[in-house]
Amino acid sequence: MADPYRVLGITQGAGIAEIKGAFRRLAKRFHPDLNRGDPAIGERFRELSLAYDQVLAAAVHKRRRERAASPCV
């Protein structure tokens, strides 16, 4: 698979809201139910979904690490 950030069209420093927005925009465009009869669209949608899962998991993990490292006041 290609770089998941490139697949979604975002930078590596993208926040969770930006990741979700990019996925939703592309999911509407490449959803198989909206493009019946084109197997390439289904494959593209699967690639988008996999990239979204990977990037979102990385962003959530990064946020948790940052919160754990920040000093409590």
MARBA-3410 file (N, C-alpha, C, O; in Angstrom, 1 decimal):
73
0.8,-1.2,0.0,0.0,0.0,0.0,0.9,1.2,0.0,2.0,1.2,0.6 ~ 0.4,2.3,-0.6,1.1,3.6,-0.7,1.1,4.2,0.7,0.4,3.7,1.6 ~ 1.8,5.3,0.8,1.8,6.1,2.1,0.4,6.5,2.5,-0.3,7.1,1.7 ~ -0.1,6.1,3.7,-1.5,6.4,4.0,-1.8,7.9,4.1,-2.9,8.3,3.8 ~ -0.8,8.7,4.4,-1.1,10.1,4.5,-1.3,10.7,3.0,-2.1,11.5,2.8
-0.5,10.1,2.1,-0.7,10.5,0.7,-2.0,10.1,0.2,-2.7,10.8,-0.6 ~ -2.4,8.9,0.5,-3.7,8.3,0.1,-4.9,9.2,0.5,-5.8,9.5,-0.3 ~ -4.8,9.8,1.7,-5.8,10.6,2.3,-5.6,12.1,1.9,-6.5,12.9,2.0 ~ -4.4,12.4,1.3,-4.1,13.8,0.9,-3.9,14.7,2.1,-4.3,15.9,2.0 ~ -3.3,14.3,3.1,-3.0,15.1,4.3,-1.5,15.0,4.7,-0.8,14.2,4.1
-1.1,15.9,5.5,0.3,15.9,6.0,0.4,15.0,7.3,-0.6,14.7,7.9 ~ 1.6,14.6,7.6,1.8,13.7,8.8,1.4,14.4,10.1,1.1,13.8,11.1 ~ 1.4,15.7,10.1,1.1,16.5,11.4,-0.4,16.8,11.5,-0.8,17.6,12.3 ~ -1.2,16.2,10.6,-2.6,16.5,10.6,-3.3,16.1,11.9,-3.0,15.0,12.5 ~ -4.3,16.9,12.3,-5.0,16.6,13.6,-6.1,15.6,13.3,-6.4,15.2,12.1
-6.8,15.1,14.3,-7.8,14.1,14.2,-9.0,14.6,13.3,-9.5,13.9,12.5 ~ -9.4,15.9,13.6,-10.5,16.5,12.8,-10.1,16.6,11.3,-11.0,16.3,10.5 ~ -8.9,16.9,11.0,-8.5,17.0,9.6,-8.5,15.6,8.9,-8.8,15.5,7.8 ~ -8.0,14.6,9.7,-8.0,13.2,9.2,-9.4,12.7,8.9,-9.7,12.2,7.8 ~ -10.3,13.0,9.8,-11.7,12.5,9.6,-12.3,13.3,8.5,-13.1,12.7,7.7
-12.1,14.6,8.4,-12.7,15.3,7.2,-12.2,14.9,5.9,-12.9,14.8,4.9 ~ -10.9,14.6,5.8,-10.3,14.1,4.5,-10.9,12.8,4.2,-11.3,12.5,3.0 ~ -11.0,11.9,5.1,-11.6,10.6,4.8,-13.1,10.7,4.4,-13.5,10.1,3.4 ~ -13.8,11.5,5.1,-15.3,11.6,4.7,-15.4,12.2,3.3,-16.3,11.8,2.6 ~ -14.6,13.2,3.0,-14.7,13.8,1.7,-14.4,12.8,0.6,-15.1,12.7,-0.4
-13.3,12.0,0.8,-13.0,11.0,-0.2,-13.9,9.8,-0.2,-14.2,9.2,-1.2 ~ -14.4,9.4,1.0,-15.4,8.3,1.1,-16.6,8.6,0.3,-17.2,7.7,-0.4 ~ -17.1,9.8,0.3,-18.3,10.2,-0.4,-18.0,10.0,-1.9,-18.9,9.6,-2.7 ~ -16.8,10.4,-2.3,-16.5,10.4,-3.7,-16.3,8.9,-4.3,-16.6,8.6,-5.4 ~ -15.7,8.1,-3.4,-15.3,6.7,-3.9,-16.1,5.6,-3.2,-15.7,4.5,-3.3
-17.3,5.9,-2.7,-18.1,4.9,-2.0,-18.6,3.9,-3.1,-19.2,4.4,-4.1 ~ -18.5,2.6,-2.9,-19.0,1.7,-4.0,-20.5,1.7,-4.2,-20.9,1.5,-5.4 ~ -21.3,2.1,-3.2,-22.7,2.2,-3.5,-23.1,3.4,-4.4,-24.1,3.3,-5.1 ~ -22.2,4.4,-4.5,-22.5,5.5,-5.4,-21.9,5.3,-6.7,-22.2,6.0,-7.7 ~ -21.0,4.3,-6.9,-20.3,4.0,-8.2,-20.5,2.5,-8.5,-19.5,1.8,-8.6
-21.7,2.1,-8.6,-21.9,0.7,-8.9,-21.3,0.2,-10.2,-21.4,1.0,-11.2 ~ -20.8,-1.0,-10.2,-20.3,-1.5,-11.5,-18.9,-1.2,-11.8,-18.4,-1.7,-12.8 ~ -18.2,-0.5,-10.9,-16.8,-0.2,-11.2,-15.9,-0.8,-10.1,-15.9,-0.3,-9.0 ~ -15.3,-2.0,-10.4,-14.5,-2.6,-9.3,-13.3,-1.8,-8.8,-12.9,-2.0,-7.7 ~ -12.8,-1.0,-9.6,-11.7,-0.1,-9.2,-12.1,0.8,-8.1,-11.2,1.1,-7.2
-13.3,1.3,-8.1,-13.8,2.2,-7.1,-13.8,1.4,-5.7,-13.5,2.0,-4.7 ~ -14.3,0.2,-5.8,-14.3,-0.6,-4.6,-12.9,-0.8,-4.0,-12.8,-0.7,-2.7 ~ -12.0,-1.1,-4.8,-10.6,-1.2,-4.3,-10.1,0.1,-3.8,-9.4,0.1,-2.7 ~ -10.3,1.2,-4.4,-9.9,2.5,-3.9,-10.5,2.8,-2.6,-9.9,3.3,-1.7 ~ -11.8,2.4,-2.4,-12.5,2.7,-1.1,-11.8,1.8,0.0,-11.7,2.3,1.1
-11.5,0.6,-0.3,-10.8,-0.3,0.7,-9.4,0.3,1.1,-9.1,0.3,2.2 ~ -8.7,0.8,0.1,-7.4,1.5,0.3,-7.6,2.7,1.2,-6.8,2.9,2.1 ~ -8.6,3.5,0.9,-8.9,4.7,1.8,-9.2,4.3,3.2,-8.8,4.9,4.2 ~ -10.1,3.3,3.4,-10.5,2.8,4.7,-9.3,2.3,5.5,-9.1,2.6,6.7 ~ -8.4,1.6,4.8,-7.2,1.1,5.5,-6.3,2.2,5.9,-5.7,2.2,7.0
-6.1,3.2,5.0,-5.2,4.3,5.3,-5.8,5.1,6.5,-5.1,5.6,7.3 ~ -7.1,5.3,6.5,-7.8,6.0,7.5,-7.6,5.4,8.9,-7.3,6.0,9.9 ~ -7.8,4.1,8.9,-7.6,3.3,10.2,-6.1,3.5,10.7,-5.9,3.7,11.9 ~ -5.2,3.4,9.8,-3.8,3.5,10.2,-3.4,4.9,10.7,-2.8,5.1,11.8 ~ -3.8,5.9,10.0,-3.5,7.3,10.3,-4.2,7.7,11.6,-3.6,8.4,12.4
-5.5,7.3,11.7,-6.3,7.7,12.9,-5.7,7.1,14.1,-5.6,7.7,15.2 ~ -5.3,5.8,14.0,-4.7,5.1,15.2,-3.4,5.7,15.6,-3.2,5.9,16.8 ~ -2.6,6.1,14.6,-1.4,6.8,14.9,-1.6,8.2,15.6,-0.9,8.5,16.6 ~ -2.6,8.9,15.2,-2.9,10.2,15.7,-3.4,10.1,17.2,-3.1,10.9,18.0 ~ -4.3,9.1,17.4,-4.8,8.9,18.7,-3.7,8.4,19.7,-3.6,8.9,20.8
-2.8,7.6,19.2,-1.7,7.1,20.0,-0.8,8.3,20.4,-0.3,8.4,21.5 ~ -0.5,9.1,19.4,0.3,10.3,19.6,-0.3,11.2,20.7,0.4,11.7,21.5 ~ -1.6,11.5,20.6,-2.3,12.3,21.5,-2.2,11.8,22.9,-2.0,12.5,23.9 ~ -2.4,10.5,23.1,-2.3,9.8,24.4,-0.9,9.9,25.0,-0.7,10.2,26.2 ~ 0.1,9.8,24.1,1.5,9.9,24.6,1.8,11.3,25.1,2.4,11.5,26.1
1.3,12.3,24.3,1.5,13.7,24.7,0.8,14.0,26.0,1.4,14.8,26.8 ~ -0.4,13.5,26.2,-1.1,13.8,27.4,-0.4,13.1,28.6,-0.4,13.7,29.7 ~ 0.1,11.9,28.4,0.8,11.2,29.5,2.1,11.9,29.9,2.5,11.9,31.0 ~ 2.7,12.5,28.9,4.0,13.2,29.2,3.9,14.6,29.7,4.8,15.1,30.3 ~ 2.7,15.2,29.6,2.6,16.5,30.1,2.4,16.5,31.6,1.8,15.6,32.2
3.0,17.5,32.3,3.0,17.5,33.8,1.6,17.9,34.2,0.9,18.8,33.6 ~ 1.2,17.3,35.3,-0.1,17.7,35.9,0.1,18.9,36.8,1.1,19.0,37.5 ~ -0.9,19.8,36.7,-0.8,21.0,37.5,-1.8,21.0,38.6,-1.9,21.9,39.4
END
